[in-house]
């Protein structure tokens, strides 16, 4: 059975940033009065919000899938290492709290994730991948 974990969500600064963008879009529409400009700006909002409504799915075979509002964004098959920094604060918690490294044959890569329950996600991945290397960093 696959296990699903949610992302942390947005920081207060990011919420204010989206609010400022929405105010800018409304002001642009009021002054320009062109529908094409308004539609072009309004299309960007779902893409911004979809990055913060992510789900991390640990599959039966130990793969990690990252799912957004628009479908599966990333698939990590053959997860072999997790870099975890539980003391990350400020802007670091978004980009450097947890980095998943994977290798599937010749394809290898990494990407950062921000789950709401990082310990639970690590436990689920370790259960499926016994050879998973966990590297803690405290900075």
C-alpha angles and dihedrals in degrees: 000000000000121000122221125208127184128225124250096249130219131333120232091256091054091049090052089047091056090046090053090048091052091049089049091051092050092046090049091052093049094051102035099037092200117132094205092060091047093049092047092055096041092054090066094063098074090050091052093047093045091064090063098044096065129148123205111212121195106203128211093259093052098261120142117220123190111209125192131180090278099050136273110349101180138010122200109195115183099020106200106165141022122197108205128186108182092177095060111132137179115002092351095071090067098049108021110027095095130007121185118208119195140176127194110176107303094344113091134159148133140231136182121248133187111202121181089228106036094168092053092049091050091049092050092049092046090051091055097036109040092181093057113135114218117199118190120201125188116193 
